[in-house]
Amino acid sequence: MNIRRSTGFSKPDTSPVPRPEQTPDALRAALAVVDPKRLPEMRRTKDEAFAKAVEWQSLSPVRSWVLAWARDIEIARRPDLAARHARARSNLEHEDAATAREALRELSAVLDEAMKAVRA
């Protein structure tokens, strides 16, 4: 169940793509459906995360990688979040400072909503 920040009312998950499990294979399969052009980026960042995990002798880089991709896939699989994310990103460098600040606030809200959904 996803929560709307503005109203506090629950909104059912109506995405045509189900939320994937938080495993590398499930995340890769979901990304192949919702945003396949990002697959090379996912592979590159996965390799970087695993290299850091070995270097640091810690799983925290791998956990961070999983959460970041789960969040990005959550945004891509939900048309409402994807539209808000795209609008906010397009206005981040707007010439009007108030518009740029609002875009940053909205981008933060979208990322927070997606992260809450994948952590639920």
C-alpha positions in Angstrom: 0.0 0.0 0.0 1.3 3.4 -0.9 0.6 6.5 1.2 -0.1 9.9 -0.2 1.9 12.6 1.7 -0.5 15.4 1.0 -3.8 13.8 2.2 -2.7 11.0 4.5 -5.1 8.6 2.7 -4.0 5.2 1.4 -3.8 4.7 -2.3 -3.7 1.1 -3.7 -0.7 0.2 -5.9 -2.1 0.3 -9.4 1.2 -0.1 -11.3 1.1 -2.7 -14.2 4.5 -3.9 -12.9 4.6 -5.5 -9.5 7.1 -4.3 -6.9 10.1 -6.7 -7.2 11.8 -8.5 -4.4 15.0 -6.8 -3.3 17.5 -9.1 -4.9 19.9 -8.3 -7.7 18.1 -10.7 -10.1 14.6 -9.5 -9.3 15.7 -5.8 -9.6 17.4 -6.4 -12.9 14.3 -8.2 -14.3 12.1 -5.3 -13.2 14.4 -2.7 -14.6 14.4 -4.5 -17.9 10.7 -3.9 -18.1 10.3 -0.4 -16.7 13.6 1.3 -17.9 15.8 -1.0 -19.9 18.1 1.8 -21.1 19.4 2.0 -17.5 20.6 -1.7 -17.4 24.3 -0.8 -18.2 24.2 1.8 -15.4 22.8 -0.9 -13.0 25.5 -3.3 -14.0 28.3 -0.7 -13.5 27.0 0.5 -10.1 26.5 -3.2 -9.0 30.2 -3.9 -9.8 31.2 -0.8 -8.0 29.1 -1.7 -4.9 30.5 -5.2 -4.8 34.1 -3.9 -5.2 33.6 -1.5 -2.3 32.0 -4.3 -0.2 35.1 -6.4 -0.6 37.4 -3.5 0.0 35.5 -2.3 3.1 34.7 -5.8 4.3 31.2 -4.7 4.7 27.8 -5.4 3.1 26.7 -1.8 3.4 27.6 -0.8 -0.2 25.6 -3.7 -1.5 22.6 -2.9 0.8 22.8 0.8 -0.4 22.9 -0.4 -4.1 19.8 -2.6 -3.5 17.8 0.2 -1.9 18.8 2.8 -4.5 17.7 0.6 -7.3 14.6 -0.5 -5.6 13.7 3.1 -5.1 14.4 4.0 -8.7 12.4 1.1 -10.0 9.5 2.1 -7.7 9.5 5.5 -9.3 9.7 4.0 -12.8 7.0 1.4 -12.3 4.5 4.0 -10.9 3.2 6.5 -13.5 2.3 9.0 -10.8 5.7 9.0 -9.3 7.5 8.9 -12.7 5.6 12.0 -13.9 6.3 13.9 -10.7 10.0 12.9 -10.8 10.4 14.0 -14.5 8.6 17.3 -13.8 10.8 18.1 -10.8 14.0 17.1 -12.5 13.2 19.3 -15.5 12.8 22.3 -13.3 15.8 21.9 -11.0 17.9 24.4 -13.0 15.0 26.8 -13.8 15.9 30.4 -14.1 13.3 31.3 -11.5 14.8 30.5 -8.1 11.4 29.8 -6.5 10.6 27.3 -9.3 14.0 25.6 -8.8 13.5 25.4 -5.0 10.0 23.9 -5.5 11.4 21.4 -7.9 14.0 20.4 -5.4 11.4 20.0 -2.7 9.2 17.9 -5.0 12.1 15.7 -6.1 12.9 15.1 -2.4 9.3 14.2 -1.7 9.2 11.8 -4.6 12.4 10.1 -3.5 11.1 9.9 0.1 7.7 8.4 -1.0 9.4 5.8 -3.2 11.9 4.8 -0.4 9.1 4.5 2.1 7.2 2.2 -0.3 10.2 -0.1 -0.8 11.0 -0.2 2.9 7.4 -1.1 3.8 
